[in-house]
């Protein structure tokens, strides 16, 4: 099983490298607006593989459990992902897949970058 790192940045988000900036179908990007009234959770992929959920360090297993649990919340919280600089596209693609499997991001529940509220 692939173990991926997530961590939060409290002040701003890093964009993925230019060659892998296109978000998957159904995901929101920096040109989109976050759904109205949606609570927002943040995940950040750190270069060293460390993970944070809304500023708190957690394991990948804990993140998966949190994603599966919050995916049942109504309204469903919006998930905003960001990255440390220097990550490869492969790391970002695997991170997106890890999150999407637990949270169904392709249904418009996730985004990357500085989204408008």
Biopython code that builds the backbone (N, CA, C, O; Angstrom):
import numpy as np
from Bio.PDB.StructureBuilder import StructureBuilder

atoms = [
    (1, "UNK", "N", (0.846, -1.183, 0.000)),
    (1, "UNK", "CA", (0.000, 0.000, 0.000)),
    (1, "UNK", "C", (0.888, 1.241, 0.000)),
    (1, "UNK", "O", (1.870, 1.339, 0.736)),
    (2, "UNK", "N", (0.514, 2.149, -0.825)),
    (2, "UNK", "CA", (1.275, 3.392, -0.929)),
    (2, "UNK", "C", (1.004, 4.281, 0.278)),
    (2, "UNK", "O", (-0.149, 4.543, 0.622)),
    (3, "UNK", "N", (2.047, 4.731, 0.900)),
    (3, "UNK", "CA", (1.922, 5.650, 2.026)),
    (3, "UNK", "C", (2.333, 7.022, 1.533)),
    (3, "UNK", "O", (3.423, 7.189, 0.985)),
    (4, "UNK", "N", (1.479, 7.992, 1.721)),
    (4, "UNK", "CA", (1.730, 9.334, 1.209)),
    (4, "UNK", "C", (1.713, 10.336, 2.346)),
    (4, "UNK", "O", (1.095, 10.090, 3.382)),
    (5, "UNK", "N", (2.362, 11.423, 2.170)),
    (5, "UNK", "CA", (2.397, 12.447, 3.199)),
    (5, "UNK", "C", (1.501, 13.627, 2.889)),
    (5, "UNK", "O", (1.378, 14.045, 1.738)),
    (6, "UNK", "N", (0.885, 14.154, 3.916)),
    (6, "UNK", "CA", (0.040, 15.336, 3.816)),
    (6, "UNK", "C", (0.462, 16.295, 4.922)),
    (6, "UNK", "O", (0.780, 15.855, 6.027)),
    (7, "UNK", "N", (0.470, 17.585, 4.649)),
    (7, "UNK", "CA", (0.737, 18.557, 5.707)),
    (7, "UNK", "C", (0.131, 19.893, 5.323)),
    (7, "UNK", "O", (-0.006, 20.184, 4.135)),
    (8, "UNK", "N", (-0.228, 20.693, 6.276)),
    (8, "UNK", "CA", (-0.942, 21.952, 6.019)),
    (8, "UNK", "C", (0.012, 23.137, 6.031)),
    (8, "UNK", "O", (0.957, 23.188, 6.819)),
    (9, "UNK", "N", (-0.242, 24.049, 5.179)),
    (9, "UNK", "CA", (0.434, 25.346, 5.245)),
    (9, "UNK", "C", (-0.581, 26.337, 5.770)),
    (9, "UNK", "O", (-1.692, 26.422, 5.245)),
    (10, "UNK", "N", (-0.226, 27.073, 6.778)),
    (10, "UNK", "CA", (-1.174, 28.010, 7.344)),
    (10, "UNK", "C", (-1.222, 29.316, 6.558)),
    (10, "UNK", "O", (-2.234, 30.017, 6.601)),
    (11, "UNK", "N", (-0.174, 29.652, 5.857)),
    (11, "UNK", "CA", (-0.155, 30.904, 5.114)),
    (11, "UNK", "C", (0.198, 30.619, 3.663)),
    (11, "UNK", "O", (1.375, 30.585, 3.304)),
    (12, "UNK", "N", (-0.797, 30.416, 2.842)),
    (12, "UNK", "CA", (-0.587, 30.208, 1.416)),
    (12, "UNK", "C", (-0.316, 28.770, 1.047)),
    (12, "UNK", "O", (0.003, 27.937, 1.896)),
    (13, "UNK", "N", (-0.447, 28.495, -0.234)),
    (13, "UNK", "CA", (-0.279, 27.143, -0.752)),
    (13, "UNK", "C", (0.739, 27.157, -1.874)),
    (13, "UNK", "O", (0.835, 28.129, -2.624)),
    (14, "UNK", "N", (1.487, 26.098, -1.987)),
    (14, "UNK", "CA", (2.381, 25.932, -3.120)),
    (14, "UNK", "C", (1.612, 25.250, -4.236)),
    (14, "UNK", "O", (0.772, 24.387, -3.980)),
    (15, "UNK", "N", (1.887, 25.625, -5.441)),
    (15, "UNK", "CA", (1.291, 24.973, -6.595)),
    (15, "UNK", "C", (2.160, 23.796, -6.996)),
    (15, "UNK", "O", (3.365, 23.790, -6.748)),
    (16, "UNK", "N", (1.535, 22.787, -7.626)),
    (16, "UNK", "CA", (2.353, 21.695, -8.154)),
    (16, "UNK", "C", (3.226, 22.211, -9.294)),
    (16, "UNK", "O", (2.968, 23.289, -9.830)),
    (17, "UNK", "N", (4.260, 21.452, -9.671)),
    (17, "UNK", "CA", (5.079, 21.874, -10.803)),
    (17, "UNK", "C", (4.205, 22.137, -12.035)),
    (17, "UNK", "O", (3.167, 21.497, -12.207)),
    (18, "UNK", "N", (4.618, 23.063, -12.876)),
    (18, "UNK", "CA", (3.809, 23.470, -14.032)),
    (18, "UNK", "C", (3.356, 22.298, -14.888)),
    (18, "UNK", "O", (2.221, 22.288, -15.365)),
    (19, "UNK", "N", (4.220, 21.310, -15.092)),
    (19, "UNK", "CA", (3.878, 20.209, -15.973)),
    (19, "UNK", "C", (2.787, 19.302, -15.403)),
    (19, "UNK", "O", (2.224, 18.497, -16.145)),
    (20, "UNK", "N", (2.471, 19.407, -14.106)),
    (20, "UNK", "CA", (1.406, 18.564, -13.538)),
    (20, "UNK", "C", (0.369, 19.406, -12.804)),
    (20, "UNK", "O", (-0.272, 18.933, -11.866)),
    (21, "UNK", "N", (0.205, 20.671, -13.240)),
    (21, "UNK", "CA", (-0.745, 21.550, -12.574)),
    (21, "UNK", "C", (-2.193, 21.275, -12.948)),
    (21, "UNK", "O", (-3.091, 21.618, -12.179)),
    (22, "UNK", "N", (-2.449, 20.678, -14.083)),
    (22, "UNK", "CA", (-3.834, 20.417, -14.467)),
    (22, "UNK", "C", (-4.452, 19.447, -13.470)),
    (22, "UNK", "O", (-3.967, 18.329, -13.293)),
    (23, "UNK", "N", (-5.532, 19.888, -12.817)),
    (23, "UNK", "CA", (-6.180, 19.024, -11.836)),
    (23, "UNK", "C", (-7.026, 17.976, -12.555)),
    (23, "UNK", "O", (-7.453, 18.202, -13.687)),
    (24, "UNK", "N", (-7.272, 16.837, -11.916)),
    (24, "UNK", "CA", (-8.089, 15.797, -12.546)),
    (24, "UNK", "C", (-9.514, 16.284, -12.821)),
    (24, "UNK", "O", (-9.966, 17.260, -12.222)),
    (25, "UNK", "N", (-10.202, 15.617, -13.706)),
    (25, "UNK", "CA", (-11.597, 15.939, -14.001)),
    (25, "UNK", "C", (-12.406, 15.937, -12.714)),
    (25, "UNK", "O", (-12.267, 15.037, -11.885)),
    (26, "UNK", "N", (-13.247, 16.940, -12.550)),
    (26, "UNK", "CA", (-14.115, 17.038, -11.386)),
    (26, "UNK", "C", (-13.505, 17.780, -10.210)),
    (26, "UNK", "O", (-14.223, 18.136, -9.276)),
    (27, "UNK", "N", (-12.192, 18.026, -10.229)),
    (27, "UNK", "CA", (-11.534, 18.771, -9.166)),
    (27, "UNK", "C", (-11.603, 20.264, -9.494)),
    (27, "UNK", "O", (-11.698, 20.638, -10.663)),
    (28, "UNK", "N", (-11.556, 21.108, -8.479)),
    (28, "UNK", "CA", (-11.534, 22.549, -8.680)),
    (28, "UNK", "C", (-10.091, 23.038, -8.645)),
    (28, "UNK", "O", (-9.237, 22.466, -7.969)),
    (29, "UNK", "N", (-9.842, 24.110, -9.392)),
    (29, "UNK", "CA", (-8.502, 24.699, -9.393)),
    (29, "UNK", "C", (-8.584, 26.138, -8.908)),
    (29, "UNK", "O", (-9.632, 26.582, -8.438)),
    (30, "UNK", "N", (-7.506, 26.848, -9.019)),
    (30, "UNK", "CA", (-7.439, 28.221, -8.525)),
    (30, "UNK", "C", (-8.363, 29.196, -9.216)),
    (30, "UNK", "O", (-8.526, 30.321, -8.745)),
    (31, "UNK", "N", (-8.973, 28.801, -10.317)),
    (31, "UNK", "CA", (-9.903, 29.674, -11.023)),
    (31, "UNK", "C", (-11.341, 29.422, -10.583)),
    (31, "UNK", "O", (-12.255, 30.115, -11.029)),
    (32, "UNK", "N", (-11.547, 28.451, -9.726)),
    (32, "UNK", "CA", (-12.886, 28.048, -9.302)),
    (32, "UNK", "C", (-13.233, 28.638, -7.949)),
    (32, "UNK", "O", (-12.366, 29.138, -7.232)),
    (33, "UNK", "N", (-14.508, 28.575, -7.612)),
    (33, "UNK", "CA", (-14.975, 29.015, -6.301)),
    (33, "UNK", "C", (-15.324, 27.793, -5.466)),
    (33, "UNK", "O", (-15.876, 26.816, -5.972)),
    (34, "UNK", "N", (-14.995, 27.859, -4.184)),
    (34, "UNK", "CA", (-15.370, 26.806, -3.250)),
    (34, "UNK", "C", (-16.890, 26.851, -3.090)),
    (34, "UNK", "O", (-17.473, 27.933, -3.029)),
    (35, "UNK", "N", (-17.536, 25.684, -3.021)),
    (35, "UNK", "CA", (-18.990, 25.679, -2.847)),
    (35, "UNK", "C", (-19.411, 26.501, -1.628)),
    (35, "UNK", "O", (-18.761, 26.462, -0.583)),
    (36, "UNK", "N", (-20.509, 27.245, -1.779)),
    (36, "UNK", "CA", (-21.022, 28.085, -0.697)),
    (36, "UNK", "C", (-21.339, 27.243, 0.531)),
    (36, "UNK", "O", (-21.825, 26.118, 0.414)),
    (37, "UNK", "N", (-21.065, 27.786, 1.691)),
    (37, "UNK", "CA", (-21.373, 27.183, 2.993)),
    (37, "UNK", "C", (-20.626, 25.893, 3.294)),
    (37, "UNK", "O", (-20.886, 25.253, 4.313)),
    (38, "UNK", "N", (-19.717, 25.508, 2.439)),
    (38, "UNK", "CA", (-18.971, 24.275, 2.691)),
    (38, "UNK", "C", (-17.866, 24.535, 3.700)),
    (38, "UNK", "O", (-17.076, 25.463, 3.528)),
    (39, "UNK", "N", (-17.801, 23.722, 4.756)),
    (39, "UNK", "CA", (-16.628, 23.801, 5.632)),
    (39, "UNK", "C", (-15.394, 23.421, 4.805)),
    (39, "UNK", "O", (-15.509, 22.692, 3.820)),
    (40, "UNK", "N", (-14.240, 23.902, 5.197)),
    (40, "UNK", "CA", (-13.026, 23.627, 4.431)),
    (40, "UNK", "C", (-12.017, 22.895, 5.307)),
    (40, "UNK", "O", (-11.695, 23.343, 6.408)),
    (41, "UNK", "N", (-11.523, 21.766, 4.810)),
    (41, "UNK", "CA", (-10.410, 21.052, 5.427)),
    (41, "UNK", "C", (-9.215, 21.193, 4.502)),
    (41, "UNK", "O", (-9.370, 21.278, 3.283)),
    (42, "UNK", "N", (-8.026, 21.217, 5.080)),
    (42, "UNK", "CA", (-6.799, 21.397, 4.303)),
    (42, "UNK", "C", (-5.842, 20.237, 4.526)),
    (42, "UNK", "O", (-5.649, 19.757, 5.643)),
    (43, "UNK", "N", (-5.247, 19.806, 3.414)),
    (43, "UNK", "CA", (-4.203, 18.783, 3.450)),
    (43, "UNK", "C", (-3.025, 19.277, 2.644)),
    (43, "UNK", "O", (-3.187, 19.916, 1.604)),
    (44, "UNK", "N", (-1.856, 18.978, 3.127)),
    (44, "UNK", "CA", (-0.643, 19.417, 2.433)),
    (44, "UNK", "C", (0.326, 18.251, 2.332)),
    (44, "UNK", "O", (0.605, 17.583, 3.328)),
    (45, "UNK", "N", (0.832, 18.009, 1.151)),
    (45, "UNK", "CA", (1.823, 16.964, 0.928)),
    (45, "UNK", "C", (3.207, 17.557, 1.130)),
    (45, "UNK", "O", (3.638, 18.422, 0.367)),
    (46, "UNK", "N", (3.901, 17.089, 2.160)),
    (46, "UNK", "CA", (5.247, 17.583, 2.470)),
    (46, "UNK", "C", (6.291, 16.784, 1.715)),
    (46, "UNK", "O", (6.109, 15.596, 1.449)),
    (47, "UNK", "N", (7.358, 17.429, 1.380)),
    (47, "UNK", "CA", (8.450, 16.783, 0.646)),
    (47, "UNK", "C", (9.015, 15.588, 1.411)),
    (47, "UNK", "O", (9.422, 14.598, 0.802)),
    (48, "UNK", "N", (9.041, 15.673, 2.729)),
    (48, "UNK", "CA", (9.615, 14.589, 3.537)),
    (48, "UNK", "C", (8.621, 13.474, 3.846)),
    (48, "UNK", "O", (8.963, 12.527, 4.555)),
    (49, "UNK", "N", (7.394, 13.569, 3.327)),
    (49, "UNK", "CA", (6.396, 12.533, 3.554)),
    (49, "UNK", "C", (5.583, 12.722, 4.819)),
    (49, "UNK", "O", (4.704, 11.910, 5.110)),
    (50, "UNK", "N", (5.853, 13.769, 5.575)),
    (50, "UNK", "CA", (5.066, 14.016, 6.781)),
    (50, "UNK", "C", (3.647, 14.428, 6.391)),
    (50, "UNK", "O", (3.408, 14.918, 5.288)),
    (51, "UNK", "N", (2.725, 14.223, 7.307)),
    (51, "UNK", "CA", (1.326, 14.492, 7.034)),
    (51, "UNK", "C", (0.735, 15.432, 8.061)),
    (51, "UNK", "O", (1.069, 15.370, 9.244)),
    (52, "UNK", "N", (-0.136, 16.293, 7.605)),
    (52, "UNK", "CA", (-0.884, 17.183, 8.495)),
    (52, "UNK", "C", (-2.309, 17.311, 7.974)),
    (52, "UNK", "O", (-2.555, 17.389, 6.770)),
    (53, "UNK", "N", (-3.220, 17.328, 8.907)),
    (53, "UNK", "CA", (-4.639, 17.542, 8.619)),
    (53, "UNK", "C", (-5.034, 18.780, 9.394)),
    (53, "UNK", "O", (-5.038, 18.766, 10.625)),
    (54, "UNK", "N", (-5.367, 19.849, 8.695)),
    (54, "UNK", "CA", (-5.724, 21.111, 9.343)),
    (54, "UNK", "C", (-4.708, 21.513, 10.414)),
    (54, "UNK", "O", (-5.069, 21.978, 11.495)),
    (55, "UNK", "N", (-3.428, 21.321, 10.084)),
    (55, "UNK", "CA", (-2.355, 21.752, 10.963)),
    (55, "UNK", "C", (-1.870, 20.732, 11.969)),
    (55, "UNK", "O", (-0.909, 20.991, 12.693)),
    (56, "UNK", "N", (-2.513, 19.578, 12.033)),
    (56, "UNK", "CA", (-2.128, 18.557, 13.013)),
    (56, "UNK", "C", (-1.436, 17.392, 12.324)),
    (56, "UNK", "O", (-1.933, 16.868, 11.327)),
    (57, "UNK", "N", (-0.285, 16.987, 12.858)),
    (57, "UNK", "CA", (0.447, 15.851, 12.299)),
    (57, "UNK", "C", (-0.345, 14.569, 12.525)),
    (57, "UNK", "O", (-0.830, 14.309, 13.626)),
    (58, "UNK", "N", (-0.468, 13.767, 11.457)),
    (58, "UNK", "CA", (-1.180, 12.486, 11.522)),
    (58, "UNK", "C", (-0.507, 11.494, 10.590)),
    (58, "UNK", "O", (0.283, 11.881, 9.729)),
    (59, "UNK", "N", (-0.818, 10.217, 10.760)),
    (59, "UNK", "CA", (-0.298, 9.175, 9.883)),
    (59, "UNK", "C", (-1.173, 9.057, 8.639)),
    (59, "UNK", "O", (-2.285, 9.584, 8.610)),
    (60, "UNK", "N", (-0.677, 8.368, 7.614)),
    (60, "UNK", "CA", (-1.480, 8.167, 6.405)),
    (60, "UNK", "C", (-2.719, 7.338, 6.711)),
    (60, "UNK", "O", (-3.776, 7.579, 6.128)),
    (61, "UNK", "N", (-2.613, 6.363, 7.616)),
    (61, "UNK", "CA", (-3.782, 5.561, 7.992)),
    (61, "UNK", "C", (-4.833, 6.441, 8.670)),
    (61, "UNK", "O", (-6.030, 6.289, 8.423)),
    (62, "UNK", "N", (-4.384, 7.352, 9.520)),
    (62, "UNK", "CA", (-5.325, 8.265, 10.170)),
    (62, "UNK", "C", (-5.978, 9.189, 9.153)),
    (62, "UNK", "O", (-7.179, 9.450, 9.234)),
    (63, "UNK", "N", (-5.201, 9.687, 8.197)),
    (63, "UNK", "CA", (-5.762, 10.562, 7.166)),
    (63, "UNK", "C", (-6.823, 9.824, 6.361)),
    (63, "UNK", "O", (-7.892, 10.370, 6.088)),
    (64, "UNK", "N", (-6.531, 8.592, 5.985)),
    (64, "UNK", "CA", (-7.519, 7.806, 5.241)),
    (64, "UNK", "C", (-8.803, 7.652, 6.050)),
    (64, "UNK", "O", (-9.895, 7.821, 5.508)),
    (65, "UNK", "N", (-8.689, 7.336, 7.326)),
    (65, "UNK", "CA", (-9.866, 7.215, 8.184)),
    (65, "UNK", "C", (-10.634, 8.517, 8.305)),
    (65, "UNK", "O", (-11.864, 8.527, 8.266)),
    (66, "UNK", "N", (-9.903, 9.621, 8.454)),
    (66, "UNK", "CA", (-10.540, 10.934, 8.533)),
    (66, "UNK", "C", (-11.291, 11.238, 7.241)),
    (66, "UNK", "O", (-12.428, 11.708, 7.277)),
    (67, "UNK", "N", (-10.654, 10.969, 6.098)),
    (67, "UNK", "CA", (-11.304, 11.233, 4.811)),
    (67, "UNK", "C", (-12.572, 10.396, 4.651)),
    (67, "UNK", "O", (-13.603, 10.909, 4.215)),
    (68, "UNK", "N", (-12.502, 9.116, 5.002)),
    (68, "UNK", "CA", (-13.679, 8.249, 4.889)),
    (68, "UNK", "C", (-14.806, 8.725, 5.803)),
    (68, "UNK", "O", (-15.979, 8.651, 5.438)),
    (69, "UNK", "N", (-14.451, 9.207, 6.979)),
    (69, "UNK", "CA", (-15.457, 9.694, 7.929)),
    (69, "UNK", "C", (-16.055, 11.018, 7.464)),
    (69, "UNK", "O", (-17.277, 11.160, 7.424)),
    (70, "UNK", "N", (-15.212, 11.988, 7.111)),
    (70, "UNK", "CA", (-15.726, 13.302, 6.719)),
    (70, "UNK", "C", (-16.458, 13.258, 5.386)),
    (70, "UNK", "O", (-17.253, 14.153, 5.095)),
    (71, "UNK", "N", (-16.211, 12.243, 4.572)),
    (71, "UNK", "CA", (-16.939, 12.109, 3.301)),
    (71, "UNK", "C", (-18.430, 11.863, 3.541)),
    (71, "UNK", "O", (-19.243, 12.063, 2.639)),
    (72, "UNK", "N", (-18.788, 11.434, 4.744)),
    (72, "UNK", "CA", (-20.197, 11.191, 5.071)),
    (72, "UNK", "C", (-20.863, 12.413, 5.694)),
    (72, "UNK", "O", (-22.081, 12.420, 5.872)),
    (73, "UNK", "N", (-20.090, 13.448, 6.031)),
    (73, "UNK", "CA", (-20.652, 14.653, 6.648)),
    (73, "UNK", "C", (-21.576, 15.381, 5.677)),
    (73, "UNK", "O", (-21.363, 15.352, 4.465)),
    (74, "UNK", "N", (-22.597, 16.029, 6.218)),
    (74, "UNK", "CA", (-23.494, 16.861, 5.423)),
    (74, "UNK", "C", (-23.572, 18.234, 6.072)),
    (74, "UNK", "O", (-23.950, 18.309, 7.242)),
    (75, "UNK", "N", (-23.246, 19.306, 5.403)),
    (75, "UNK", "CA", (-22.685, 19.263, 4.055)),
    (75, "UNK", "C", (-21.273, 18.687, 4.081)),
    (75, "UNK", "O", (-20.555, 18.780, 5.077)),
    (76, "UNK", "N", (-20.905, 18.096, 2.965)),
    (76, "UNK", "CA", (-19.567, 17.513, 2.875)),
    (76, "UNK", "C", (-18.536, 18.634, 2.867)),
    (76, "UNK", "O", (-18.642, 19.566, 2.069)),
    (77, "UNK", "N", (-17.544, 18.555, 3.744)),
    (77, "UNK", "CA", (-16.495, 19.583, 3.738)),
    (77, "UNK", "C", (-15.732, 19.578, 2.412)),
    (77, "UNK", "O", (-15.542, 18.534, 1.788)),
    (78, "UNK", "N", (-15.308, 20.755, 2.005)),
    (78, "UNK", "CA", (-14.480, 20.889, 0.818)),
    (78, "UNK", "C", (-13.042, 20.617, 1.233)),
    (78, "UNK", "O", (-12.602, 21.077, 2.286)),
    (79, "UNK", "N", (-12.314, 19.878, 0.419)),
    (79, "UNK", "CA", (-10.945, 19.495, 0.718)),
    (79, "UNK", "C", (-9.992, 20.302, -0.161)),
    (79, "UNK", "O", (-10.046, 20.206, -1.387)),
    (80, "UNK", "N", (-9.130, 21.087, 0.453)),
    (80, "UNK", "CA", (-8.172, 21.912, -0.268)),
    (80, "UNK", "C", (-6.785, 21.317, -0.079)),
    (80, "UNK", "O", (-6.285, 21.226, 1.042)),
    (81, "UNK", "N", (-6.167, 20.913, -1.186)),
    (81, "UNK", "CA", (-4.850, 20.288, -1.155)),
    (81, "UNK", "C", (-3.784, 21.279, -1.603)),
    (81, "UNK", "O", (-4.015, 22.116, -2.476)),
    (82, "UNK", "N", (-2.621, 21.167, -0.990)),
    (82, "UNK", "CA", (-1.458, 21.933, -1.429)),
    (82, "UNK", "C", (-0.208, 21.110, -1.185)),
    (82, "UNK", "O", (-0.264, 20.040, -0.579)),
    (83, "UNK", "N", (0.932, 21.623, -1.666)),
    (83, "UNK", "CA", (2.148, 20.823, -1.746)),
    (83, "UNK", "C", (3.378, 21.620, -1.369)),
    (83, "UNK", "O", (3.418, 22.837, -1.547)),
    (84, "UNK", "N", (4.389, 20.926, -0.844)),
    (84, "UNK", "CA", (5.714, 21.524, -0.721)),
    (84, "UNK", "C", (6.276, 21.706, -2.126)),
    (84, "UNK", "O", (5.937, 20.951, -3.036)),
    (85, "UNK", "N", (7.122, 22.692, -2.299)),
    (85, "UNK", "CA", (7.792, 22.849, -3.582)),
    (85, "UNK", "C", (8.805, 21.716, -3.746)),
    (85, "UNK", "O", (9.289, 21.160, -2.760)),
    (86, "UNK", "N", (9.113, 21.389, -4.962)),
    (86, "UNK", "CA", (10.121, 20.379, -5.242)),
    (86, "UNK", "C", (9.598, 18.966, -5.364)),
    (86, "UNK", "O", (10.386, 18.041, -5.560)),
    (87, "UNK", "N", (8.289, 18.766, -5.256)),
    (87, "UNK", "CA", (7.731, 17.424, -5.426)),
    (87, "UNK", "C", (7.673, 17.063, -6.905)),
    (87, "UNK", "O", (7.497, 17.928, -7.762)),
    (88, "UNK", "N", (7.822, 15.780, -7.187)),
    (88, "UNK", "CA", (7.690, 15.323, -8.576)),
    (88, "UNK", "C", (6.212, 15.188, -8.931)),
    (88, "UNK", "O", (5.358, 15.084, -8.050)),
    (89, "UNK", "N", (5.925, 15.190, -10.216)),
    (89, "UNK", "CA", (4.550, 14.969, -10.661)),
    (89, "UNK", "C", (4.068, 13.599, -10.204)),
    (89, "UNK", "O", (2.901, 13.452, -9.843)),
    (90, "UNK", "N", (4.935, 12.594, -10.211)),
    (90, "UNK", "CA", (4.530, 11.261, -9.769)),
    (90, "UNK", "C", (4.054, 11.281, -8.317)),
    (90, "UNK", "O", (3.053, 10.644, -7.989)),
    (91, "UNK", "N", (4.754, 11.999, -7.453)),
    (91, "UNK", "CA", (4.332, 12.114, -6.053)),
    (91, "UNK", "C", (2.966, 12.794, -5.957)),
    (91, "UNK", "O", (2.106, 12.376, -5.181)),
    (92, "UNK", "N", (2.780, 13.832, -6.746)),
    (92, "UNK", "CA", (1.512, 14.559, -6.717)),
    (92, "UNK", "C", (0.385, 13.689, -7.266)),
    (92, "UNK", "O", (-0.708, 13.670, -6.701)),
    (93, "UNK", "N", (0.635, 12.967, -8.361)),
    (93, "UNK", "CA", (-0.393, 12.087, -8.921)),
    (93, "UNK", "C", (-0.790, 11.003, -7.921)),
    (93, "UNK", "O", (-1.976, 10.703, -7.779)),
    (94, "UNK", "N", (0.179, 10.412, -7.227)),
    (94, "UNK", "CA", (-0.130, 9.366, -6.235)),
    (94, "UNK", "C", (-0.883, 9.953, -5.046)),
    (94, "UNK", "O", (-1.780, 9.311, -4.500)),
    (95, "UNK", "N", (-0.524, 11.164, -4.644)),
    (95, "UNK", "CA", (-1.226, 11.856, -3.559)),
    (95, "UNK", "C", (-2.683, 12.095, -3.939)),
    (95, "UNK", "O", (-3.590, 11.817, -3.155)),
    (96, "UNK", "N", (-2.900, 12.608, -5.142)),
    (96, "UNK", "CA", (-4.270, 12.845, -5.608)),
    (96, "UNK", "C", (-5.079, 11.552, -5.609)),
    (96, "UNK", "O", (-6.234, 11.541, -5.183)),
    (97, "UNK", "N", (-4.489, 10.481, -6.079)),
    (97, "UNK", "CA", (-5.187, 9.196, -6.134)),
    (97, "UNK", "C", (-5.507, 8.686, -4.727)),
    (97, "UNK", "O", (-6.608, 8.192, -4.481)),
    (98, "UNK", "N", (-4.552, 8.804, -3.809)),
    (98, "UNK", "CA", (-4.761, 8.410, -2.413)),
    (98, "UNK", "C", (-5.971, 9.134, -1.829)),
    (98, "UNK", "O", (-6.834, 8.510, -1.210)),
    (99, "UNK", "N", (-6.032, 10.439, -2.025)),
    (99, "UNK", "CA", (-7.127, 11.245, -1.492)),
    (99, "UNK", "C", (-8.433, 10.907, -2.209)),
    (99, "UNK", "O", (-9.464, 10.725, -1.561)),
    (100, "UNK", "N", (-8.399, 10.822, -3.530)),
    (100, "UNK", "CA", (-9.606, 10.576, -4.322)),
    (100, "UNK", "C", (-10.253, 9.238, -3.967)),
    (100, "UNK", "O", (-11.480, 9.143, -3.941)),
    (101, "UNK", "N", (-9.469, 8.220, -3.698)),
    (101, "UNK", "CA", (-10.020, 6.910, -3.357)),
    (101, "UNK", "C", (-10.854, 6.963, -2.083)),
    (101, "UNK", "O", (-11.846, 6.244, -1.969)),
    (102, "UNK", "N", (-10.475, 7.789, -1.136)),
    (102, "UNK", "CA", (-11.199, 7.866, 0.136)),
    (102, "UNK", "C", (-12.258, 8.956, 0.151)),
    (102, "UNK", "O", (-13.177, 8.906, 0.968)),
    (103, "UNK", "N", (-12.149, 9.945, -0.737)),
    (103, "UNK", "CA", (-12.995, 11.133, -0.601)),
    (103, "UNK", "C", (-13.831, 11.471, -1.834)),
    (103, "UNK", "O", (-14.613, 12.421, -1.793)),
    (104, "UNK", "N", (-13.695, 10.742, -2.903)),
    (104, "UNK", "CA", (-14.465, 10.982, -4.123)),
    (104, "UNK", "C", (-14.314, 12.429, -4.616)),
    (104, "UNK", "O", (-15.296, 13.149, -4.800)),
    (105, "UNK", "N", (-13.072, 12.820, -4.818)),
    (105, "UNK", "CA", (-12.773, 14.186, -5.245)),
    (105, "UNK", "C", (-13.323, 14.508, -6.627)),
    (105, "UNK", "O", (-13.607, 15.669, -6.921)),
    (106, "UNK", "N", (-13.476, 13.519, -7.465)),
    (106, "UNK", "CA", (-13.935, 13.773, -8.833)),
    (106, "UNK", "C", (-15.375, 14.247, -8.891)),
    (106, "UNK", "O", (-15.875, 14.577, -9.966)),
    (107, "UNK", "N", (-16.045, 14.285, -7.750)),
    (107, "UNK", "CA", (-17.420, 14.796, -7.681)),
    (107, "UNK", "C", (-17.434, 16.270, -7.271)),
    (107, "UNK", "O", (-18.467, 16.778, -6.835)),
    (108, "UNK", "N", (-16.293, 16.965, -7.407)),
    (108, "UNK", "CA", (-16.229, 18.390, -7.094)),
    (108, "UNK", "C", (-16.010, 18.692, -5.627)),
    (108, "UNK", "O", (-16.290, 19.803, -5.177)),
    (109, "UNK", "N", (-15.512, 17.721, -4.869)),
    (109, "UNK", "CA", (-15.311, 17.887, -3.432)),
    (109, "UNK", "C", (-13.924, 18.344, -3.052)),
    (109, "UNK", "O", (-13.667, 18.603, -1.876)),
    (110, "UNK", "N", (-13.016, 18.454, -4.012)),
    (110, "UNK", "CA", (-11.619, 18.780, -3.719)),
    (110, "UNK", "C", (-11.093, 19.833, -4.692)),
    (110, "UNK", "O", (-11.608, 20.008, -5.796)),
    (111, "UNK", "N", (-10.066, 20.513, -4.249)),
    (111, "UNK", "CA", (-9.403, 21.479, -5.109)),
    (111, "UNK", "C", (-7.978, 21.678, -4.691)),
    (111, "UNK", "O", (-7.538, 21.178, -3.655)),
    (112, "UNK", "N", (-7.255, 22.416, -5.509)),
    (112, "UNK", "CA", (-5.859, 22.712, -5.262)),
    (112, "UNK", "C", (-5.606, 24.186, -5.473)),
    (112, "UNK", "O", (-6.288, 24.842, -6.259)),
    (113, "UNK", "N", (-4.626, 24.696, -4.767)),
    (113, "UNK", "CA", (-4.206, 26.072, -4.965)),
    (113, "UNK", "C", (-5.037, 27.047, -4.149)),
    (113, "UNK", "O", (-5.769, 26.660, -3.239)),
    (114, "UNK", "N", (-4.908, 28.304, -4.491)),
    (114, "UNK", "CA", (-5.640, 29.379, -3.801)),
    (114, "UNK", "C", (-7.011, 29.518, -4.426)),
    (114, "UNK", "O", (-7.158, 30.200, -5.441)),
    (115, "UNK", "N", (-8.012, 28.891, -3.848)),
    (115, "UNK", "CA", (-9.371, 28.967, -4.371)),
    (115, "UNK", "C", (-10.098, 30.168, -3.784)),
    (115, "UNK", "O", (-9.801, 30.612, -2.675)),
    (116, "UNK", "N", (-11.042, 30.675, -4.536)),
    (116, "UNK", "CA", (-11.856, 31.792, -4.079)),
    (116, "UNK", "C", (-13.003, 31.248, -3.243)),
    (116, "UNK", "O", (-13.512, 30.157, -3.500)),
    (117, "UNK", "N", (-13.401, 32.016, -2.245)),
    (117, "UNK", "CA", (-14.512, 31.576, -1.395)),
    (117, "UNK", "C", (-15.750, 32.402, -1.672)),
    (117, "UNK", "O", (-16.791, 32.181, -1.053)),
]
sb = StructureBuilder()
sb.init_structure("model")
sb.init_model(0)
sb.init_chain("A")
sb.init_seg("    ")
for serial, (resi, resn, name, xyz) in enumerate(atoms, 1):
    if name == "N":
        sb.init_residue(resn, " ", resi, " ")
    sb.init_atom(name, np.array(xyz, "f"), 0.0, 1.0, " ", f" {name:<3s}", serial, name[0])
structure = sb.get_structure()
